[in-house]
């Protein structure tokens, strides 16, 4: 497993847009220094093979709006900027597989024991909720989302509800043994209120866990240049998120928000996820193959509407720039990675 604490000596790829400074994490994995890049056996191509790894993995793995060839949630669902079409659903499921690889098959880090009521916020395709329902067959698992893209036929202890978790919750307070959220950056306007609402709905002694990704990139050897397409694109996405009032790089604030909401025994885990199969380590190389496929889709999923609607670039210039970013991400000489963070906390039995 790859993780560094907040004091790692990474070479940062230029100034980050509104990303708070590093803080120490209380759990780390692989504190043996930077990831070692593979030297590869052939320099015939500077890119990873899109016809092998990416093609084979990509093929396996109500009211809507249609825009620039993609399907989105209706405008009744607020300012959520991600598509919900089949291509995006495949990307969501692949992302779930990557998280399972990162966490060595674990669905969560919180030490939940025999939970009876579980809530998955922004469940997407519902794949995490379905896996949890199999893990805890006696539990009632609810997954909510603003779009009805979940399976219709599910096992009896799973229920999917179409609702916006930013509106008033109709669930009783002190109701859930475990509340889970993953990759909600850009989906929440007021994070402090969001955490407070979750705190109210977790049972005393229950847990809340959130898993997030940085919307940024790092390299330890200077192969990611500050003026490169990837860095410029990430800067643009962060600027668009801030313009909307929906900050994207919230991964470093999660622990602070959880403590402020009243949770105790708060734990944080930070993982380093290579953007492609550039590491020498076999495990990191394997997970990098999946990430390489996912990120080729994510470049457009995260950015098409932000670039066109918020930044006003136009569809064709946006896609041209995105093509440049994708090409850079396929370059085997780019030794870049992203940080993935898991934070969980327990609701105390008595308020202090």
C-alpha positions as CSV (number, residue, x, y, z in Angstrom):
1,X,0.0,0.0,0.0
2,X,1.3,3.4,-0.8
3,X,0.9,6.3,1.6
4,X,2.9,9.1,3.1
5,X,2.1,11.3,6.0
6,X,1.8,15.0,5.9
7,X,5.6,15.5,6.2
8,X,6.6,13.7,3.1
9,X,9.4,15.4,1.1
10,X,7.6,15.5,-2.3
11,X,8.7,18.0,-5.0
12,X,5.5,20.0,-5.6
13,X,4.6,20.8,-9.2
14,X,4.3,24.6,-8.7
15,X,1.9,26.5,-6.6
16,X,-1.5,24.9,-5.9
17,X,-4.7,26.8,-6.3
18,X,-6.3,27.3,-2.9
19,X,-5.1,23.9,-1.6
20,X,-4.3,24.2,2.2
21,X,-0.9,23.2,3.5
22,X,-0.1,19.6,4.4
23,X,-0.9,18.3,7.9
24,X,0.3,15.2,9.6
25,X,-1.9,12.1,9.2
26,X,-2.1,9.6,12.0
27,X,-1.9,6.5,9.7
28,X,0.6,6.0,6.9
29,X,1.5,3.1,4.6
30,X,4.8,2.6,2.8
31,X,6.9,5.2,4.5
32,X,10.0,4.0,2.6
33,X,10.4,7.1,0.5
34,X,9.2,8.1,-3.0
35,X,7.7,5.6,-5.5
36,X,10.4,4.2,-7.7
37,X,9.7,4.6,-11.4
38,X,10.1,1.6,-13.8
39,X,12.8,2.1,-16.4
40,X,10.9,-0.2,-18.9
41,X,12.5,-2.4,-21.5
42,X,11.6,-0.5,-24.7
43,X,11.5,3.2,-25.6
44,X,9.7,2.6,-28.9
45,X,6.8,4.6,-27.7
46,X,6.6,7.3,-25.0
47,X,3.0,6.4,-24.2
48,X,1.4,3.5,-22.4
49,X,-0.3,1.1,-24.8
50,X,-3.9,2.4,-25.2
51,X,-4.7,-0.5,-27.5
52,X,-4.0,-3.2,-24.9
53,X,-4.4,-2.1,-21.2
54,X,-6.9,0.7,-21.7
55,X,-9.1,-0.9,-24.4
56,X,-9.5,-4.2,-22.7
57,X,-10.2,-2.7,-19.3
58,X,-12.6,-0.1,-20.7
59,X,-14.7,-2.7,-22.5
60,X,-15.1,-4.8,-19.4
61,X,-15.5,-2.7,-16.9
62,X,-36.1,10.2,-15.6
63,X,-35.2,13.6,-16.7
64,X,-31.9,14.4,-18.3
65,X,-30.2,17.1,-20.2
66,X,-28.0,16.4,-23.2
67,X,-25.0,18.6,-23.9
68,X,-21.9,18.2,-26.0
69,X,-22.6,14.6,-26.6
70,X,-23.0,13.7,-22.8
71,X,-26.1,13.1,-20.7
72,X,-26.5,15.1,-17.4
73,X,-29.0,15.3,-14.5
74,X,-31.9,17.7,-15.1
75,X,-31.4,21.3,-14.0
76,X,-33.8,20.6,-11.1
77,X,-30.9,18.9,-9.4
78,X,-28.8,22.1,-8.7
79,X,-25.3,22.7,-9.9
80,X,-23.9,19.2,-10.1
81,X,-21.7,19.2,-13.1
82,X,-20.9,15.6,-13.8
83,X,-22.6,13.5,-16.4
84,X,-24.7,10.4,-15.6
85,X,-24.7,8.5,-18.8
86,X,-23.5,4.9,-19.3
87,X,-19.9,6.0,-19.9
88,X,-19.9,7.8,-16.6
89,X,-21.5,4.9,-14.8
90,X,-18.7,2.6,-16.1
91,X,-16.1,5.1,-14.8
92,X,-17.8,5.2,-11.4
93,X,-17.7,1.4,-11.2
94,X,-14.0,1.4,-12.2
95,X,-13.3,4.0,-9.6
96,X,-14.9,1.7,-7.0
97,X,-12.6,-1.1,-8.1
98,X,-9.6,1.2,-7.7
99,X,-10.6,2.1,-4.2
100,X,-10.9,-1.6,-3.3
101,X,-7.4,-2.1,-4.6
102,X,-6.0,0.9,-2.7
103,X,-7.7,-0.4,0.5
104,X,-6.7,-4.0,0.0
105,X,-10.2,-5.2,-0.5
106,X,-11.7,-3.2,2.4
107,X,-15.0,-1.3,1.8
108,X,-14.3,1.1,4.7
109,X,-11.7,1.8,7.3
110,X,-14.0,2.7,10.2
111,X,-14.2,-0.2,12.7
112,X,-18.0,-0.7,12.4
113,X,-19.3,-3.9,14.0
114,X,-22.6,-5.5,13.0
115,X,-24.2,-2.2,11.8
116,X,-28.0,-2.5,11.3
117,X,-28.7,0.8,9.4
118,X,-26.2,2.2,6.8
119,X,-26.6,5.3,4.6
120,X,-24.5,5.8,1.5
121,X,-24.6,9.5,0.4
122,X,-24.3,10.2,-3.3
123,X,-24.4,6.4,-4.0
124,X,-23.9,6.8,-7.8
125,X,-24.3,3.4,-9.4
126,X,-24.9,1.9,-5.9
127,X,-22.0,-0.5,-6.2
128,X,-20.6,0.3,-2.7
129,X,-24.0,0.0,-1.1
130,X,-24.6,-3.4,-2.8
131,X,-21.2,-4.6,-1.6
132,X,-21.9,-3.5,2.0
133,X,-25.3,-5.2,1.9
134,X,-23.6,-8.5,1.0
135,X,-21.0,-7.9,3.8
136,X,-23.7,-7.2,6.4
137,X,-26.7,-9.2,5.3
138,X,-28.7,-8.3,8.5
139,X,-28.2,-4.5,7.8
140,X,-30.6,-2.2,6.0
141,X,-28.5,-0.3,3.4
142,X,-29.9,2.9,1.9
143,X,-28.2,4.6,-1.0
144,X,-29.3,8.0,-2.1
145,X,-28.5,10.0,-5.3
146,X,-30.0,12.8,-7.4
147,X,-30.2,10.5,-10.4
148,X,-31.9,7.1,-10.7
149,X,-28.9,5.2,-12.3
150,X,-28.9,2.3,-9.7
151,X,-30.0,-1.2,-10.5
152,X,-33.7,-1.9,-10.2
153,X,-33.5,-5.5,-9.0
154,X,-31.4,-5.7,-5.8
155,X,-31.1,-7.9,-2.8
156,X,-33.8,-7.3,-0.1
157,X,-31.7,-5.4,2.4
158,X,-30.8,-2.6,-0.1
159,X,-32.9,0.4,-1.0
160,X,-32.0,3.2,-3.4
161,X,-33.7,6.6,-3.1
162,X,-33.6,9.5,-5.5
163,X,-33.1,12.6,-3.4
164,X,-30.7,15.6,-3.0
165,X,-28.8,15.3,0.2
166,X,-28.3,19.0,0.3
167,X,-32.0,19.5,0.9
168,X,-33.8,18.7,4.2
169,X,-33.3,15.1,5.4
170,X,-36.4,13.2,6.3
171,X,-34.6,10.4,8.1
172,X,-34.9,10.3,11.9
173,X,-32.0,11.7,13.9
174,X,-29.7,9.3,15.7
175,X,-30.7,6.7,13.1
176,X,-27.7,5.3,11.3
177,X,-24.9,3.1,12.7
178,X,-22.7,4.0,9.7
179,X,-22.9,6.9,7.2
180,X,-20.5,6.7,4.2
181,X,-19.6,9.2,1.5
182,X,-17.1,9.0,-1.4
183,X,-15.9,11.6,-3.9
184,X,-18.4,14.4,-3.1
185,X,-16.0,17.2,-3.9
186,X,-17.9,19.7,-6.0
187,X,-21.3,18.3,-4.8
188,X,-21.6,20.2,-1.5
189,X,-22.0,24.0,-1.0
190,X,-21.7,24.2,2.8
191,X,-19.5,21.5,4.1
192,X,-19.8,22.5,7.8
193,X,-23.5,22.2,7.6
194,X,-23.2,18.9,5.7
195,X,-21.0,17.4,8.5
196,X,-23.3,18.8,11.2
197,X,-26.3,17.1,9.5
198,X,-24.5,13.8,9.3
199,X,-23.5,14.1,13.0
200,X,-27.1,14.5,13.9
201,X,-28.2,11.4,12.0
202,X,-25.5,9.0,13.2
203,X,-26.4,7.0,16.3
204,X,-24.2,7.7,19.4
205,X,-21.3,5.3,19.0
206,X,-21.8,5.1,15.2
207,X,-19.4,6.1,12.6
208,X,-19.1,8.5,9.6
209,X,-16.5,7.9,6.9
210,X,-15.7,10.0,3.9
211,X,-13.3,9.1,1.1
212,X,-12.0,11.8,-1.2
213,X,-9.5,12.5,-3.9
214,X,-7.3,15.5,-4.4
215,X,-8.0,17.4,-7.6
216,X,-4.3,17.8,-8.2
217,X,-1.1,16.0,-9.1
218,X,2.3,15.5,-7.7
219,X,5.7,14.1,-8.8
220,X,8.8,13.5,-6.7
221,X,11.3,13.7,-9.6
222,X,10.3,16.9,-11.4
223,X,8.7,15.1,-14.4
224,X,5.4,17.1,-13.8
225,X,6.2,20.6,-14.9
226,X,4.2,23.6,-13.6
227,X,3.4,24.8,-17.1
228,X,2.3,21.3,-18.4
229,X,-1.2,20.7,-19.7
230,X,-2.2,18.6,-16.7
231,X,-1.3,21.3,-14.2
232,X,-2.9,24.0,-16.2
233,X,-6.1,22.0,-16.5
234,X,-6.2,21.2,-12.8
235,X,-5.7,24.9,-12.0
236,X,-8.6,25.7,-14.4
237,X,-10.9,23.1,-12.7
238,X,-10.2,24.5,-9.3
239,X,-10.8,28.0,-10.4
240,X,-14.2,26.9,-11.9
241,X,-15.1,25.1,-8.7
242,X,-14.3,28.2,-6.6
243,X,-16.3,30.4,-9.0
244,X,-19.4,28.2,-8.5
245,X,-18.9,28.2,-4.7
246,X,-18.2,24.4,-4.8
247,X,-14.6,24.0,-3.9
248,X,-13.0,20.9,-5.3
249,X,-9.8,20.5,-3.3
250,X,-11.4,19.8,0.1
251,X,-9.5,16.6,0.9
252,X,-7.2,18.3,3.4
253,X,-10.1,19.9,5.3
254,X,-12.0,16.7,6.0
255,X,-10.4,15.9,9.4
256,X,-10.9,19.5,10.6
257,X,-14.5,19.5,9.6
258,X,-15.1,16.1,11.2
259,X,-13.6,17.2,14.5
260,X,-15.5,20.5,14.4
261,X,-18.8,18.6,13.9
262,X,-18.3,16.8,17.1
263,X,-16.9,13.4,16.0
264,X,-14.2,11.8,18.2
265,X,-11.4,9.3,17.6
266,X,-11.0,10.8,14.2
267,X,-8.5,8.9,12.0
268,X,-7.1,9.8,8.6
269,X,-5.4,7.6,6.0
270,X,-3.6,9.0,2.9
271,X,-2.8,6.9,-0.1
272,X,-0.7,7.8,-3.1
273,X,-2.3,6.6,-6.4
274,X,-0.1,6.7,-9.6
275,X,-1.8,8.2,-12.6
276,X,-0.5,5.4,-14.8
277,X,1.5,2.2,-14.6
278,X,4.9,4.0,-14.3
279,X,6.0,2.6,-10.9
280,X,8.4,-0.3,-10.7
281,X,6.5,-1.9,-7.8
282,X,4.2,-4.6,-9.2
283,X,1.2,-3.7,-7.0
284,X,1.5,0.0,-7.8
285,X,2.0,-0.7,-11.5
286,X,-1.2,-2.9,-11.5
287,X,-3.3,-0.2,-9.8
288,X,-1.8,2.4,-12.1
289,X,-3.2,0.5,-15.1
290,X,-6.7,0.8,-13.8
291,X,-6.2,4.5,-12.9
292,X,-4.8,5.2,-16.4
293,X,-8.1,4.0,-17.9
294,X,-10.3,5.8,-15.4
295,X,-8.4,9.1,-15.6
296,X,-8.8,9.2,-19.4
297,X,-12.5,9.3,-18.8
298,X,-12.4,11.6,-15.8
299,X,-10.6,14.4,-17.7
300,X,-13.9,15.0,-19.6
301,X,-16.3,14.0,-16.9
302,X,-14.9,16.5,-14.4
303,X,-14.1,19.3,-16.8
304,X,-16.4,19.5,-19.8
305,X,-19.2,21.4,-18.1
306,X,-16.9,23.4,-15.9
307,X,-14.9,24.5,-18.9
308,X,-17.9,25.3,-21.1
309,X,-20.5,26.6,-18.7
310,X,-18.3,28.2,-16.0
311,X,-15.1,29.2,-17.7
312,X,-16.8,29.8,-21.1
313,X,-14.2,28.1,-23.2
314,X,-16.5,26.5,-25.8
315,X,-16.9,22.8,-26.4
316,X,-14.2,22.4,-29.2
317,X,-11.4,24.3,-27.4
318,X,-12.2,22.4,-24.2
319,X,-12.0,19.1,-25.9
320,X,-8.7,20.1,-27.6
321,X,-7.2,21.0,-24.3
322,X,-8.5,17.8,-22.7
323,X,-6.9,15.8,-25.5
324,X,-3.6,17.4,-24.6
325,X,-4.1,16.5,-21.0
326,X,-4.9,12.9,-21.9
327,X,-1.8,12.6,-24.1
328,X,0.4,13.8,-21.2
329,X,-1.2,11.3,-18.8
330,X,-0.3,8.5,-21.3
331,X,3.4,9.5,-21.3
332,X,5.4,6.9,-19.4
333,X,8.0,9.4,-18.6
334,X,5.5,11.4,-16.4
335,X,5.8,10.0,-12.9
336,X,2.7,11.7,-11.4
337,X,0.4,10.6,-8.7
338,X,-2.7,11.8,-6.8
339,X,-3.5,11.7,-3.1
340,X,-6.6,9.8,-1.9
341,X,-7.7,10.4,1.7
342,X,-10.0,8.4,4.0
343,X,-11.2,10.1,7.2
344,X,-13.6,8.6,9.8
345,X,-14.9,9.5,13.2
346,X,-17.2,8.2,15.9
347,X,-20.1,10.0,17.4
348,X,-19.7,10.1,21.2
349,X,-22.3,8.6,23.4
350,X,-22.5,11.8,25.4
351,X,-21.9,15.4,24.3
352,X,-19.0,17.0,26.1
